[in-house]
Amino acid sequence: MSAHETEADGIVARYRETETERVLEFESETGGQTAAVAQNREGYAMLKVRPNANGDELERYYGFDMALDHAAELLRVNVHDLPIPEPASDMGM
């Protein structure tokens, strides 16, 4: 399993790959809110937005930008404030 982390504007982003998924999890250092975007390991399925990496799926999206918009809403931040680790930059269909 690999892990990559980056931080900007009080948001920490962690990317990792499990046996079955690619997971990008966000955490607000100020508000404590979390959000996660997950995709199957092969990278061809829709993106799932969750309240955290292990939470229940809230919604599915084809595009990474739409999934990030939803994650930003959960964190109560602007989508442009979300840092994206390099290995996660190609998520989406």
Buried (B, 14 or more C-beta within 10 A) or exposed (E): EEEBEBEEEEBBBBBBBEEEBBBBBBBBEEEEBBBBBBBEBEEEBBBBBBBBBEBEEBEBBEEBEBBBBBBBEBBEBEBEBBBBBEBBEEBBE
